[in-house]
């Protein structure tokens, strides 16, 4: 008998959320000031470049998304702790609804709205997505960036080829 997979743990959900994460990062980098909504490592690199090149005025636009991302992670922890009624994981759906509302608001905002406001809203939203949907079929997964997922895919492909263990065969097909 096959185990029932919850909505938050399905491959289709992960693929859709991964697309959203990539799209929003591209949107922010291309149209909203050259910062990332979800890839905070990139924003930290940009901060280092700004400091090295004395671009001090650019720092707030890169720091605010990082702070907002942290707040988004805290929101997820609060939701998980206080709204996980009967272990139904409804809190994930509420946070997903919040993200949809944020995306709709951002979609209607004029380009005259400062980039820092938009990227801050999107960073907090992306943090709720990343922290709420972190597995696919029970395997750890990051839906807003690929480096760790790619590393896991290559490791598990190698392990399957080298050892022929069945459980390592499942991971590449799920993550890659």
N, C-alpha and C positions, 0 to 999 in steps of 0.2 A: 504494500500500500504506500502511495506517495504522500509525503508530508505536505500539508497545506501551507502555502507561502503567503504571508501577509502582504498587503498592498505596499507597505513601506520597504519591503525586502525583495520586491520583484525586479527582474532584469528590465522590463519595459519602463517601470518607474525610474530606475537608475539612468537609463538611456535618455529619457525625457529631461530629467533634472540636470544631467551632464550637458545636454544641448543648451539649456537655459543658462547654466553657469558660463559656458564658453561664449555664448552670444552676448551676455551682459558684460563680460570682460572686454570683448571686442568693441562693443558699443561705447563703454566708458573710455577705453584707450583712444579710439578713433574720434569720438564726438564729444567727450566730456572731460577734457583736460589731461588725458594721457595717464590716468591712474587705473588701477584694477578694482573691480567690485569685490572679487573673491580671492584673487591671488595676492595675499598680503605679503608674501615673500618678495614679489615683484615691487610692491610699494616700498618695502624696506630698502631694496636695492636702489630705487629711484631717490629715496631720502639720502642715501649715502652719496649718490652722484651729485645731488643738489648741494650737499654740505661740501663736498670736494671742489665743486665749481663755484662756491659762494653764491648760490641761488637761494638765499634765505627766504625770500618772499614766496617761493614755491612750496615750502615745507608744510604749511597748514593744509593745503589740498591733498597732500599725501598722508599726513598724520590722521586727519579726521576719519577717513575710511577704516584705518586700522583700529581706532578707538570704537567706531560704530560696529565693526566686526566683533570686537570683544563684548560689546553690549548685547549683540545678537546671540552670542554663545551663552551669556548669562540668562537671556530670555528663554532659551531652550531648556536650560537646567531648571529654571523656575517652573516652566510649563510641565516638564517631565515630573517634577516633584509634587506639584500642587494640582495638576489637572489630569493625572493618569488614573481616572476612575475605573475601577474593576479591571485594571490592566488591559483596557481595550485599545490603547494607543490612539485615542481620539485626539489627544494633544497634538499629534503630528498633523492631523488634518486641519486643526485650527491654525496652526502655524503656517501651513501651506496656503490656507485661505488668506491669512495676513499677507503673505508674500504676493499672492495674486492681486490683492488690493493695492499694495505698494507699486507693483508693476503697472497696474492700470493708471494710478496717479501719475507715475513718472511718464507714462506714454502720452498723457495729456498736457504735460508741462511744456511750456514754451522753451525754446533754446536760450531765451533771455534769462531764465532762472539760473543762478550761479551753479557752476559745475560741482562745487563742494557740497551743496545741498543734495543734488541728485546722487552723486557717488556715495555720500554718507548714507542716504536712504537705501540704496542698492546694496551697500556693503553689509548693513545690518540684516537686510533681507537674505542675502547670500549666506551669512553665518547661520541663520536659522535653518536654511536648507541643508547646509553641510553637516551641522550638528544633529539634525533630526533624521536624516536619511543617510546612514553611514555603513549599511551592509547590503549585499546582494546575495540572496540565498544563504544567508548566515556568514558570508565571508566579508571581512572588512573592506571598505571601499570609500574613496573620496570622490564625490560627484561634481566638484567644482574645479578640479585640476587633475592632471594625468601622471605626473612623475612617479608617485608611489604606486599607482595602479599599473603603470607600464613595467616598473621594477618587479612587481608581484607576478605579472604575466610572464615576463622573461624567466624569472626564477622557477615558476611552476612548469613552464614548458621544458626547461632544462631538466628539472627533477623527473618529469614524466619520461622524457627520452632516456635519461640515465638510469632510472630505477624501474620504470614501467608500472609504478604504483597507481592503482585505479583512482584513489582520491586526488592525486595531483593532476590527473587528466580532466577532472571536472572543473577545477579552478580556471584554467586557461579558457575554457569554453564559456564560462560565466563572465569573466573579467575582460576577455578580449574578443 
